Amino acid sequence: MSEAGTARCGGPRESGRGYGRDRGSMTVLMLGVIAGGLVLAVLVGGLVRGITARGDAQAAADLGALAAGEVAAVGGPAPCEVARRVVERNGAALAGCTLGDGGMVELATTVAVQPLPGWQETARATARAGPVGQG
């Protein structure tokens, strides 16, 4: 009897030597790539939260300074109190308010942000406003 037609091409070797050493390595590699991608996504999300909080603090400072500067320019009462109300309505906290000569107002604001779980930070911003021609 002839062995013709029964030869095997490819497939596992009878001895088992050299076969299967790389089997499943792509699964491990892909799990590593996916885990790395998830870590990167979390870090980018934290960065975006920090940048957004900084923008919120700056917007609140700008609006508060404009409101306080308008009140100070016309000689209205308590420009810093007006600034505090405007800043708080915009989701920030007033960290400082300085009244200068000629109705110039300088504000500092803060916004609490949690970029990553368990990590609390504060975004800060400052703004100045006053009549045209002042500083």
HELIX and SHEET records of a PDB file:
HELIX    1   1 SER A   25  ALA A   73  1                                  49    
HELIX    2   2 PRO A   79  ARG A   89  1                                  11    
HELIX    3   3 ASP A  101  GLY A  103  5                                   3    
SHEET    1   A 3 ALA A  93  LEU A  99  0                                        
SHEET    2   A 3 VAL A 105  LEU A 116 -1                                        
SHEET    3   A 3 TRP A 119  ALA A 129 -1                                        
END                                                                             
